[in-house]
Amino acid sequence: MKRIVWTDPAKSDIRSLSKPVAMQVFSVLHRFAQSGVGDVKALRGGDELRLRIGAYRLFFVCPDADTIEIRRVRHRGEAYR
């Protein structure tokens, strides 16, 4: 399983979500970190990736093969602004 590192903006984002949504984010992220399964897409213009979790988008990078650095967790209406 990959190690998950949260940035300060991502921690703030996850704290602002309702508990059921936050638990859904944690569940999908844990499954992705363990098996690599998930709706992941590379974003243009950099090395950032996004993981789709219902109406939310989790933005992350993989600085090495064993680490996932979570940068933001945003609602899809606000995610790409």
HTML snippet that shows the backbone in 3Dmol.js (N, CA, C, O; Angstrom):
<script src="https://3Dmol.org/build/3Dmol-min.js"></script>
<div id="view" style="width:600px;height:400px;position:relative"></div>
<script>
const pdb = `
ATOM      1  N   MET A   1       0.840  -1.185   0.000  1.00  0.00           N
ATOM      2  CA  MET A   1       0.000   0.000   0.000  1.00  0.00           C
ATOM      3  C   MET A   1       0.880   1.241   0.000  1.00  0.00           C
ATOM      4  O   MET A   1       1.915   1.286   0.665  1.00  0.00           O
ATOM      5  N   LYS A   2       0.457   2.238  -0.748  1.00  0.00           N
ATOM      6  CA  LYS A   2       1.226   3.477  -0.845  1.00  0.00           C
ATOM      7  C   LYS A   2       0.992   4.352   0.384  1.00  0.00           C
ATOM      8  O   LYS A   2      -0.064   4.293   1.014  1.00  0.00           O
ATOM      9  N   ARG A   3       1.988   5.157   0.709  1.00  0.00           N
ATOM     10  CA  ARG A   3       1.897   6.103   1.816  1.00  0.00           C
ATOM     11  C   ARG A   3       1.168   7.344   1.323  1.00  0.00           C
ATOM     12  O   ARG A   3       1.443   7.831   0.226  1.00  0.00           O
ATOM     13  N   ILE A   4       0.229   7.867   2.135  1.00  0.00           N
ATOM     14  CA  ILE A   4      -0.568   9.033   1.763  1.00  0.00           C
ATOM     15  C   ILE A   4      -0.119  10.226   2.592  1.00  0.00           C
ATOM     16  O   ILE A   4      -0.095  10.171   3.821  1.00  0.00           O
ATOM     17  N   VAL A   5       0.236  11.308   1.900  1.00  0.00           N
ATOM     18  CA  VAL A   5       0.673  12.546   2.547  1.00  0.00           C
ATOM     19  C   VAL A   5      -0.327  13.641   2.196  1.00  0.00           C
ATOM     20  O   VAL A   5      -0.637  13.845   1.022  1.00  0.00           O
ATOM     21  N   TRP A   6      -0.831  14.344   3.202  1.00  0.00           N
ATOM     22  CA  TRP A   6      -1.820  15.410   2.996  1.00  0.00           C
ATOM     23  C   TRP A   6      -1.144  16.773   3.122  1.00  0.00           C
ATOM     24  O   TRP A   6      -0.418  17.016   4.085  1.00  0.00           O
ATOM     25  N   THR A   7      -1.375  17.658   2.165  1.00  0.00           N
ATOM     26  CA  THR A   7      -0.911  19.039   2.281  1.00  0.00           C
ATOM     27  C   THR A   7      -1.898  19.798   3.168  1.00  0.00           C
ATOM     28  O   THR A   7      -3.011  19.327   3.401  1.00  0.00           O
ATOM     29  N   ASP A   8      -1.496  20.965   3.661  1.00  0.00           N
ATOM     30  CA  ASP A   8      -2.373  21.764   4.523  1.00  0.00           C
ATOM     31  C   ASP A   8      -3.671  22.182   3.823  1.00  0.00           C
ATOM     32  O   ASP A   8      -4.731  22.098   4.443  1.00  0.00           O
ATOM     33  N   PRO A   9      -3.637  22.636   2.540  1.00  0.00           N
ATOM     34  CA  PRO A   9      -4.906  22.962   1.874  1.00  0.00           C
ATOM     35  C   PRO A   9      -5.833  21.750   1.742  1.00  0.00           C
ATOM     36  O   PRO A   9      -7.051  21.895   1.845  1.00  0.00           O
ATOM     37  N   ALA A  10      -5.276  20.569   1.517  1.00  0.00           N
ATOM     38  CA  ALA A  10      -6.095  19.363   1.399  1.00  0.00           C
ATOM     39  C   ALA A  10      -6.726  19.003   2.741  1.00  0.00           C
ATOM     40  O   ALA A  10      -7.880  18.578   2.791  1.00  0.00           O
ATOM     41  N   LYS A  11      -5.973  19.173   3.830  1.00  0.00           N
ATOM     42  CA  LYS A  11      -6.523  18.924   5.167  1.00  0.00           C
ATOM     43  C   LYS A  11      -7.691  19.860   5.449  1.00  0.00           C
ATOM     44  O   LYS A  11      -8.711  19.447   6.000  1.00  0.00           O
ATOM     45  N   SER A  12      -7.534  21.110   5.071  1.00  0.00           N
ATOM     46  CA  SER A  12      -8.600  22.088   5.254  1.00  0.00           C
ATOM     47  C   SER A  12      -9.824  21.722   4.427  1.00  0.00           C
ATOM     48  O   SER A  12     -10.953  21.832   4.905  1.00  0.00           O
ATOM     49  N   ASP A  13      -9.606  21.285   3.185  1.00  0.00           N
ATOM     50  CA  ASP A  13     -10.706  20.882   2.311  1.00  0.00           C
ATOM     51  C   ASP A  13     -11.488  19.718   2.903  1.00  0.00           C
ATOM     52  O   ASP A  13     -12.719  19.744   2.909  1.00  0.00           O
ATOM     53  N   ILE A  14     -10.797  18.698   3.400  1.00  0.00           N
ATOM     54  CA  ILE A  14     -11.463  17.502   3.905  1.00  0.00           C
ATOM     55  C   ILE A  14     -12.223  17.812   5.191  1.00  0.00           C
ATOM     56  O   ILE A  14     -13.277  17.226   5.440  1.00  0.00           O
ATOM     57  N   ARG A  15     -11.704  18.722   6.005  1.00  0.00           N
ATOM     58  CA  ARG A  15     -12.392  19.105   7.243  1.00  0.00           C
ATOM     59  C   ARG A  15     -13.685  19.864   6.966  1.00  0.00           C
ATOM     60  O   ARG A  15     -14.605  19.838   7.783  1.00  0.00           O
ATOM     61  N   SER A  16     -13.762  20.538   5.826  1.00  0.00           N
ATOM     62  CA  SER A  16     -14.951  21.323   5.506  1.00  0.00           C
ATOM     63  C   SER A  16     -16.087  20.476   4.931  1.00  0.00           C
ATOM     64  O   SER A  16     -17.208  20.963   4.785  1.00  0.00           O
ATOM     65  N   LEU A  17     -15.808  19.220   4.605  1.00  0.00           N
ATOM     66  CA  LEU A  17     -16.831  18.339   4.031  1.00  0.00           C
ATOM     67  C   LEU A  17     -17.690  17.728   5.133  1.00  0.00           C
ATOM     68  O   LEU A  17     -17.269  17.636   6.286  1.00  0.00           O
ATOM     69  N   SER A  18     -18.903  17.312   4.761  1.00  0.00           N
ATOM     70  CA  SER A  18     -19.747  16.591   5.711  1.00  0.00           C
ATOM     71  C   SER A  18     -19.109  15.231   5.993  1.00  0.00           C
ATOM     72  O   SER A  18     -18.319  14.730   5.192  1.00  0.00           O
ATOM     73  N   LYS A  19     -19.455  14.642   7.126  1.00  0.00           N
ATOM     74  CA  LYS A  19     -18.838  13.385   7.517  1.00  0.00           C
ATOM     75  C   LYS A  19     -19.076  12.259   6.504  1.00  0.00           C
ATOM     76  O   LYS A  19     -18.130  11.537   6.190  1.00  0.00           O
ATOM     77  N   PRO A  20     -20.311  12.072   5.971  1.00  0.00           N
ATOM     78  CA  PRO A  20     -20.491  10.998   4.982  1.00  0.00           C
ATOM     79  C   PRO A  20     -19.649  11.187   3.710  1.00  0.00           C
ATOM     80  O   PRO A  20     -19.116  10.221   3.165  1.00  0.00           O
ATOM     81  N   VAL A  21     -19.536  12.421   3.251  1.00  0.00           N
ATOM     82  CA  VAL A  21     -18.734  12.692   2.051  1.00  0.00           C
ATOM     83  C   VAL A  21     -17.256  12.456   2.345  1.00  0.00           C
ATOM     84  O   VAL A  21     -16.548  11.864   1.531  1.00  0.00           O
ATOM     85  N   ALA A  22     -16.787  12.917   3.505  1.00  0.00           N
ATOM     86  CA  ALA A  22     -15.386  12.712   3.882  1.00  0.00           C
ATOM     87  C   ALA A  22     -15.070  11.221   3.992  1.00  0.00           C
ATOM     88  O   ALA A  22     -13.996  10.788   3.576  1.00  0.00           O
ATOM     89  N   MET A  23     -15.988  10.437   4.542  1.00  0.00           N
ATOM     90  CA  MET A  23     -15.758   8.991   4.659  1.00  0.00           C
ATOM     91  C   MET A  23     -15.733   8.336   3.277  1.00  0.00           C
ATOM     92  O   MET A  23     -14.979   7.388   3.059  1.00  0.00           O
ATOM     93  N   GLN A  24     -16.543   8.829   2.348  1.00  0.00           N
ATOM     94  CA  GLN A  24     -16.515   8.314   0.977  1.00  0.00           C
ATOM     95  C   GLN A  24     -15.167   8.621   0.329  1.00  0.00           C
ATOM     96  O   GLN A  24     -14.593   7.772  -0.352  1.00  0.00           O
ATOM     97  N   VAL A  25     -14.662   9.843   0.543  1.00  0.00           N
ATOM     98  CA  VAL A  25     -13.352  10.229   0.006  1.00  0.00           C
ATOM     99  C   VAL A  25     -12.266   9.316   0.569  1.00  0.00           C
ATOM    100  O   VAL A  25     -11.428   8.818  -0.183  1.00  0.00           O
ATOM    101  N   PHE A  26     -12.271   9.089   1.884  1.00  0.00           N
ATOM    102  CA  PHE A  26     -11.263   8.229   2.507  1.00  0.00           C
ATOM    103  C   PHE A  26     -11.349   6.797   1.971  1.00  0.00           C
ATOM    104  O   PHE A  26     -10.325   6.161   1.722  1.00  0.00           O
ATOM    105  N   SER A  27     -12.570   6.296   1.797  1.00  0.00           N
ATOM    106  CA  SER A  27     -12.761   4.936   1.314  1.00  0.00           C
ATOM    107  C   SER A  27     -12.209   4.760  -0.094  1.00  0.00           C
ATOM    108  O   SER A  27     -11.483   3.802  -0.361  1.00  0.00           O
ATOM    109  N   VAL A  28     -12.548   5.680  -0.999  1.00  0.00           N
ATOM    110  CA  VAL A  28     -12.076   5.585  -2.386  1.00  0.00           C
ATOM    111  C   VAL A  28     -10.564   5.783  -2.448  1.00  0.00           C
ATOM    112  O   VAL A  28      -9.876   5.093  -3.200  1.00  0.00           O
ATOM    113  N   LEU A  29     -10.047   6.722  -1.661  1.00  0.00           N
ATOM    114  CA  LEU A  29      -8.602   6.958  -1.636  1.00  0.00           C
ATOM    115  C   LEU A  29      -7.858   5.733  -1.115  1.00  0.00           C
ATOM    116  O   LEU A  29      -6.824   5.357  -1.665  1.00  0.00           O
ATOM    117  N   HIS A  30      -8.376   5.110  -0.059  1.00  0.00           N
ATOM    118  CA  HIS A  30      -7.736   3.914   0.492  1.00  0.00           C
ATOM    119  C   HIS A  30      -7.720   2.785  -0.537  1.00  0.00           C
ATOM    120  O   HIS A  30      -6.710   2.098  -0.689  1.00  0.00           O
ATOM    121  N   ARG A  31      -8.838   2.592  -1.246  1.00  0.00           N
ATOM    122  CA  ARG A  31      -8.900   1.557  -2.279  1.00  0.00           C
ATOM    123  C   ARG A  31      -7.890   1.849  -3.390  1.00  0.00           C
ATOM    124  O   ARG A  31      -7.224   0.938  -3.881  1.00  0.00           O
ATOM    125  N   PHE A  32      -7.776   3.132  -3.789  1.00  0.00           N
ATOM    126  CA  PHE A  32      -6.817   3.497  -4.826  1.00  0.00           C
ATOM    127  C   PHE A  32      -5.376   3.263  -4.356  1.00  0.00           C
ATOM    128  O   PHE A  32      -4.555   2.735  -5.107  1.00  0.00           O
ATOM    129  N   ALA A  33      -5.073   3.654  -3.119  1.00  0.00           N
ATOM    130  CA  ALA A  33      -3.714   3.494  -2.595  1.00  0.00           C
ATOM    131  C   ALA A  33      -3.339   2.022  -2.475  1.00  0.00           C
ATOM    132  O   ALA A  33      -2.174   1.656  -2.632  1.00  0.00           O
ATOM    133  N   GLN A  34      -4.326   1.188  -2.198  1.00  0.00           N
ATOM    134  CA  GLN A  34      -4.058  -0.228  -2.009  1.00  0.00           C
ATOM    135  C   GLN A  34      -3.934  -0.980  -3.331  1.00  0.00           C
ATOM    136  O   GLN A  34      -3.034  -1.804  -3.496  1.00  0.00           O
ATOM    137  N   SER A  35      -4.842  -0.696  -4.280  1.00  0.00           N
ATOM    138  CA  SER A  35      -4.890  -1.518  -5.489  1.00  0.00           C
ATOM    139  C   SER A  35      -4.688  -0.755  -6.797  1.00  0.00           C
ATOM    140  O   SER A  35      -4.501  -1.369  -7.848  1.00  0.00           O
ATOM    141  N   GLY A  36      -4.723   0.579  -6.741  1.00  0.00           N
ATOM    142  CA  GLY A  36      -4.577   1.352  -7.969  1.00  0.00           C
ATOM    143  C   GLY A  36      -5.860   1.470  -8.764  1.00  0.00           C
ATOM    144  O   GLY A  36      -5.840   1.959  -9.893  1.00  0.00           O
ATOM    145  N   VAL A  37      -6.983   1.028  -8.197  1.00  0.00           N
ATOM    146  CA  VAL A  37      -8.277   1.055  -8.871  1.00  0.00           C
ATOM    147  C   VAL A  37      -8.973   2.375  -8.584  1.00  0.00           C
ATOM    148  O   VAL A  37      -9.100   2.779  -7.428  1.00  0.00           O
ATOM    149  N   GLY A  38      -9.423   3.043  -9.636  1.00  0.00           N
ATOM    150  CA  GLY A  38     -10.153   4.296  -9.467  1.00  0.00           C
ATOM    151  C   GLY A  38     -10.197   5.063 -10.768  1.00  0.00           C
ATOM    152  O   GLY A  38      -9.479   4.745 -11.716  1.00  0.00           O
ATOM    153  N   ASP A  39     -11.044   6.073 -10.808  1.00  0.00           N
ATOM    154  CA  ASP A  39     -11.202   6.912 -11.995  1.00  0.00           C
ATOM    155  C   ASP A  39     -10.160   8.029 -11.933  1.00  0.00           C
ATOM    156  O   ASP A  39     -10.446   9.135 -11.474  1.00  0.00           O
ATOM    157  N   VAL A  40      -8.950   7.725 -12.399  1.00  0.00           N
ATOM    158  CA  VAL A  40      -7.826   8.656 -12.340  1.00  0.00           C
ATOM    159  C   VAL A  40      -7.533   9.170 -13.736  1.00  0.00           C
ATOM    160  O   VAL A  40      -7.561   8.421 -14.712  1.00  0.00           O
ATOM    161  N   LYS A  41      -7.253  10.462 -13.813  1.00  0.00           N
ATOM    162  CA  LYS A  41      -6.934  11.082 -15.097  1.00  0.00           C
ATOM    163  C   LYS A  41      -5.795  12.080 -14.884  1.00  0.00           C
ATOM    164  O   LYS A  41      -5.775  12.807 -13.890  1.00  0.00           O
ATOM    165  N   ALA A  42      -4.859  12.108 -15.815  1.00  0.00           N
ATOM    166  CA  ALA A  42      -3.770  13.081 -15.771  1.00  0.00           C
ATOM    167  C   ALA A  42      -4.293  14.427 -16.247  1.00  0.00           C
ATOM    168  O   ALA A  42      -5.039  14.496 -17.223  1.00  0.00           O
ATOM    169  N   LEU A  43      -3.905  15.495 -15.562  1.00  0.00           N
ATOM    170  CA  LEU A  43      -4.321  16.833 -15.950  1.00  0.00           C
ATOM    171  C   LEU A  43      -3.275  17.452 -16.863  1.00  0.00           C
ATOM    172  O   LEU A  43      -2.082  17.171 -16.751  1.00  0.00           O
ATOM    173  N   ARG A  44      -3.743  18.291 -17.758  1.00  0.00           N
ATOM    174  CA  ARG A  44      -2.827  18.953 -18.686  1.00  0.00           C
ATOM    175  C   ARG A  44      -2.005  20.013 -17.966  1.00  0.00           C
ATOM    176  O   ARG A  44      -2.461  20.622 -16.999  1.00  0.00           O
ATOM    177  N   GLY A  45      -0.797  20.220 -18.450  1.00  0.00           N
ATOM    178  CA  GLY A  45       0.032  21.302 -17.959  1.00  0.00           C
ATOM    179  C   GLY A  45       0.842  20.990 -16.721  1.00  0.00           C
ATOM    180  O   GLY A  45       1.332  21.917 -16.075  1.00  0.00           O
ATOM    181  N   GLY A  46       1.005  19.751 -16.365  1.00  0.00           N
ATOM    182  CA  GLY A  46       1.811  19.428 -15.195  1.00  0.00           C
ATOM    183  C   GLY A  46       1.780  17.945 -14.896  1.00  0.00           C
ATOM    184  O   GLY A  46       1.351  17.131 -15.713  1.00  0.00           O
ATOM    185  N   ASP A  47       2.244  17.616 -13.708  1.00  0.00           N
ATOM    186  CA  ASP A  47       2.310  16.212 -13.306  1.00  0.00           C
ATOM    187  C   ASP A  47       1.155  15.821 -12.387  1.00  0.00           C
ATOM    188  O   ASP A  47       1.135  14.712 -11.853  1.00  0.00           O
ATOM    189  N   GLU A  48       0.198  16.725 -12.202  1.00  0.00           N
ATOM    190  CA  GLU A  48      -0.908  16.481 -11.274  1.00  0.00           C
ATOM    191  C   GLU A  48      -1.936  15.522 -11.878  1.00  0.00           C
ATOM    192  O   GLU A  48      -2.191  15.531 -13.082  1.00  0.00           O
ATOM    193  N   LEU A  49      -2.507  14.706 -11.018  1.00  0.00           N
ATOM    194  CA  LEU A  49      -3.549  13.752 -11.391  1.00  0.00           C
ATOM    195  C   LEU A  49      -4.807  14.087 -10.607  1.00  0.00           C
ATOM    196  O   LEU A  49      -4.748  14.776  -9.589  1.00  0.00           O
ATOM    197  N   ARG A  50      -5.959  13.592 -11.091  1.00  0.00           N
ATOM    198  CA  ARG A  50      -7.190  13.760 -10.330  1.00  0.00           C
ATOM    199  C   ARG A  50      -7.882  12.419 -10.201  1.00  0.00           C
ATOM    200  O   ARG A  50      -7.886  11.604 -11.124  1.00  0.00           O
ATOM    201  N   LEU A  51      -8.471  12.208  -9.025  1.00  0.00           N
ATOM    202  CA  LEU A  51      -9.253  11.024  -8.731  1.00  0.00           C
ATOM    203  C   LEU A  51     -10.692  11.476  -8.545  1.00  0.00           C
ATOM    204  O   LEU A  51     -10.979  12.314  -7.690  1.00  0.00           O
ATOM    205  N   ARG A  52     -11.596  10.922  -9.344  1.00  0.00           N
ATOM    206  CA  ARG A  52     -13.000  11.310  -9.260  1.00  0.00           C
ATOM    207  C   ARG A  52     -13.680  10.492  -8.175  1.00  0.00           C
ATOM    208  O   ARG A  52     -13.599   9.264  -8.154  1.00  0.00           O
ATOM    209  N   ILE A  53     -14.364  11.210  -7.258  1.00  0.00           N
ATOM    210  CA  ILE A  53     -15.077  10.571  -6.151  1.00  0.00           C
ATOM    211  C   ILE A  53     -16.466  11.188  -6.101  1.00  0.00           C
ATOM    212  O   ILE A  53     -16.688  12.168  -5.391  1.00  0.00           O
ATOM    213  N   GLY A  54     -17.387  10.626  -6.843  1.00  0.00           N
ATOM    214  CA  GLY A  54     -18.738  11.183  -6.907  1.00  0.00           C
ATOM    215  C   GLY A  54     -18.687  12.587  -7.472  1.00  0.00           C
ATOM    216  O   GLY A  54     -18.180  12.798  -8.573  1.00  0.00           O
ATOM    217  N   ALA A  55     -19.214  13.555  -6.720  1.00  0.00           N
ATOM    218  CA  ALA A  55     -19.216  14.948  -7.162  1.00  0.00           C
ATOM    219  C   ALA A  55     -17.945  15.682  -6.741  1.00  0.00           C
ATOM    220  O   ALA A  55     -17.841  16.892  -6.942  1.00  0.00           O
ATOM    221  N   TYR A  56     -16.987  14.981  -6.166  1.00  0.00           N
ATOM    222  CA  TYR A  56     -15.754  15.607  -5.685  1.00  0.00           C
ATOM    223  C   TYR A  56     -14.561  15.126  -6.486  1.00  0.00           C
ATOM    224  O   TYR A  56     -14.568  14.032  -7.050  1.00  0.00           O
ATOM    225  N   ARG A  57     -13.538  15.962  -6.526  1.00  0.00           N
ATOM    226  CA  ARG A  57     -12.294  15.647  -7.228  1.00  0.00           C
ATOM    227  C   ARG A  57     -11.143  15.767  -6.237  1.00  0.00           C
ATOM    228  O   ARG A  57     -11.027  16.764  -5.524  1.00  0.00           O
ATOM    229  N   LEU A  58     -10.302  14.755  -6.201  1.00  0.00           N
ATOM    230  CA  LEU A  58      -9.136  14.740  -5.342  1.00  0.00           C
ATOM    231  C   LEU A  58      -7.921  14.922  -6.248  1.00  0.00           C
ATOM    232  O   LEU A  58      -7.670  14.093  -7.122  1.00  0.00           O
ATOM    233  N   PHE A  59      -7.175  15.986  -6.047  1.00  0.00           N
ATOM    234  CA  PHE A  59      -6.002  16.287  -6.865  1.00  0.00           C
ATOM    235  C   PHE A  59      -4.754  15.835  -6.112  1.00  0.00           C
ATOM    236  O   PHE A  59      -4.591  16.121  -4.926  1.00  0.00           O
ATOM    237  N   PHE A  60      -3.875  15.125  -6.822  1.00  0.00           N
ATOM    238  CA  PHE A  60      -2.696  14.576  -6.167  1.00  0.00           C
ATOM    239  C   PHE A  60      -1.546  14.432  -7.147  1.00  0.00           C
ATOM    240  O   PHE A  60      -1.726  14.525  -8.362  1.00  0.00           O
ATOM    241  N   VAL A  61      -0.366  14.206  -6.601  1.00  0.00           N
ATOM    242  CA  VAL A  61       0.826  13.860  -7.378  1.00  0.00           C
ATOM    243  C   VAL A  61       1.461  12.638  -6.717  1.00  0.00           C
ATOM    244  O   VAL A  61       1.214  12.345  -5.548  1.00  0.00           O
ATOM    245  N   CYS A  62       2.270  11.948  -7.480  1.00  0.00           N
ATOM    246  CA  CYS A  62       3.036  10.808  -6.970  1.00  0.00           C
ATOM    247  C   CYS A  62       4.516  11.148  -7.093  1.00  0.00           C
ATOM    248  O   CYS A  62       5.129  10.869  -8.123  1.00  0.00           O
ATOM    249  N   PRO A  63       5.100  11.749  -6.050  1.00  0.00           N
ATOM    250  CA  PRO A  63       6.509  12.140  -6.138  1.00  0.00           C
ATOM    251  C   PRO A  63       7.450  10.950  -6.287  1.00  0.00           C
ATOM    252  O   PRO A  63       8.533  11.091  -6.854  1.00  0.00           O
ATOM    253  N   ASP A  64       7.055   9.781  -5.789  1.00  0.00           N
ATOM    254  CA  ASP A  64       7.811   8.555  -6.018  1.00  0.00           C
ATOM    255  C   ASP A  64       6.825   7.393  -6.075  1.00  0.00           C
ATOM    256  O   ASP A  64       5.621   7.594  -5.917  1.00  0.00           O
ATOM    257  N   ALA A  65       7.320   6.195  -6.296  1.00  0.00           N
ATOM    258  CA  ALA A  65       6.449   5.043  -6.525  1.00  0.00           C
ATOM    259  C   ALA A  65       5.641   4.633  -5.292  1.00  0.00           C
ATOM    260  O   ALA A  65       4.619   3.958  -5.423  1.00  0.00           O
ATOM    261  N   ASP A  66       6.084   5.030  -4.103  1.00  0.00           N
ATOM    262  CA  ASP A  66       5.425   4.585  -2.868  1.00  0.00           C
ATOM    263  C   ASP A  66       4.652   5.672  -2.143  1.00  0.00           C
ATOM    264  O   ASP A  66       4.205   5.449  -1.018  1.00  0.00           O
ATOM    265  N   THR A  67       4.480   6.843  -2.748  1.00  0.00           N
ATOM    266  CA  THR A  67       3.857   7.970  -2.054  1.00  0.00           C
ATOM    267  C   THR A  67       2.798   8.630  -2.917  1.00  0.00           C
ATOM    268  O   THR A  67       2.973   8.796  -4.124  1.00  0.00           O
ATOM    269  N   ILE A  68       1.688   9.006  -2.274  1.00  0.00           N
ATOM    270  CA  ILE A  68       0.648   9.824  -2.901  1.00  0.00           C
ATOM    271  C   ILE A  68       0.549  11.101  -2.080  1.00  0.00           C
ATOM    272  O   ILE A  68       0.277  11.050  -0.881  1.00  0.00           O
ATOM    273  N   GLU A  69       0.770  12.250  -2.720  1.00  0.00           N
ATOM    274  CA  GLU A  69       0.661  13.539  -2.039  1.00  0.00           C
ATOM    275  C   GLU A  69      -0.650  14.201  -2.449  1.00  0.00           C
ATOM    276  O   GLU A  69      -0.814  14.611  -3.598  1.00  0.00           O
ATOM    277  N   ILE A  70      -1.575  14.303  -1.510  1.00  0.00           N
ATOM    278  CA  ILE A  70      -2.891  14.893  -1.770  1.00  0.00           C
ATOM    279  C   ILE A  70      -2.754  16.404  -1.701  1.00  0.00           C
ATOM    280  O   ILE A  70      -2.295  16.948  -0.697  1.00  0.00           O
ATOM    281  N   ARG A  71      -3.156  17.086  -2.776  1.00  0.00           N
ATOM    282  CA  ARG A  71      -3.033  18.544  -2.821  1.00  0.00           C
ATOM    283  C   ARG A  71      -4.351  19.260  -2.532  1.00  0.00           C
ATOM    284  O   ARG A  71      -4.358  20.233  -1.778  1.00  0.00           O
ATOM    285  N   ARG A  72      -5.459  18.809  -3.105  1.00  0.00           N
ATOM    286  CA  ARG A  72      -6.763  19.458  -2.894  1.00  0.00           C
ATOM    287  C   ARG A  72      -7.876  18.424  -2.986  1.00  0.00           C
ATOM    288  O   ARG A  72      -7.729  17.395  -3.645  1.00  0.00           O
ATOM    289  N   VAL A  73      -8.987  18.705  -2.320  1.00  0.00           N
ATOM    290  CA  VAL A  73     -10.231  17.943  -2.448  1.00  0.00           C
ATOM    291  C   VAL A  73     -11.313  18.994  -2.666  1.00  0.00           C
ATOM    292  O   VAL A  73     -11.643  19.750  -1.752  1.00  0.00           O
ATOM    293  N   ARG A  74     -11.869  19.040  -3.885  1.00  0.00           N
ATOM    294  CA  ARG A  74     -12.807  20.102  -4.243  1.00  0.00           C
ATOM    295  C   ARG A  74     -14.065  19.524  -4.875  1.00  0.00           C
ATOM    296  O   ARG A  74     -14.038  18.449  -5.474  1.00  0.00           O
ATOM    297  N   HIS A  75     -15.172  20.257  -4.733  1.00  0.00           N
ATOM    298  CA  HIS A  75     -16.399  19.891  -5.433  1.00  0.00           C
ATOM    299  C   HIS A  75     -16.160  20.131  -6.911  1.00  0.00           C
ATOM    300  O   HIS A  75     -15.405  21.031  -7.280  1.00  0.00           O
ATOM    301  N   ARG A  76     -16.792  19.341  -7.757  1.00  0.00           N
ATOM    302  CA  ARG A  76     -16.511  19.429  -9.196  1.00  0.00           C
ATOM    303  C   ARG A  76     -16.846  20.784  -9.789  1.00  0.00           C
ATOM    304  O   ARG A  76     -16.255  21.178 -10.794  1.00  0.00           O
ATOM    305  N   GLY A  77     -17.783  21.508  -9.189  1.00  0.00           N
ATOM    306  CA  GLY A  77     -18.130  22.849  -9.682  1.00  0.00           C
ATOM    307  C   GLY A  77     -17.060  23.886  -9.403  1.00  0.00           C
ATOM    308  O   GLY A  77     -16.990  24.911 -10.081  1.00  0.00           O
ATOM    309  N   GLU A  78     -16.219  23.621  -8.399  1.00  0.00           N
ATOM    310  CA  GLU A  78     -15.155  24.552  -8.015  1.00  0.00           C
ATOM    311  C   GLU A  78     -13.764  24.036  -8.372  1.00  0.00           C
ATOM    312  O   GLU A  78     -12.785  24.775  -8.267  1.00  0.00           O
ATOM    313  N   ALA A  79     -13.669  22.803  -8.782  1.00  0.00           N
ATOM    314  CA  ALA A  79     -12.379  22.130  -8.882  1.00  0.00           C
ATOM    315  C   ALA A  79     -11.454  22.699  -9.934  1.00  0.00           C
ATOM    316  O   ALA A  79     -10.242  22.751  -9.720  1.00  0.00           O
ATOM    317  N   TYR A  80     -11.993  23.130 -11.075  1.00  0.00           N
ATOM    318  CA  TYR A  80     -11.126  23.506 -12.190  1.00  0.00           C
ATOM    319  C   TYR A  80     -11.038  25.006 -12.398  1.00  0.00           C
ATOM    320  O   TYR A  80     -10.624  25.451 -13.469  1.00  0.00           O
ATOM    321  N   ARG A  81     -11.413  25.786 -11.416  1.00  0.00           N
ATOM    322  CA  ARG A  81     -11.333  27.258 -11.531  1.00  0.00           C
ATOM    323  C   ARG A  81     -10.001  27.765 -11.095  1.00  0.00           C
ATOM    324  O   ARG A  81      -9.759  28.971 -11.125  1.00  0.00           O
TER     325      ARG A  81
END
`;
const viewer = $3Dmol.createViewer("view");
viewer.addModel(pdb, "pdb");
viewer.setStyle({}, {cartoon: {color: "spectrum"}});
viewer.zoomTo();
viewer.render();
</script>
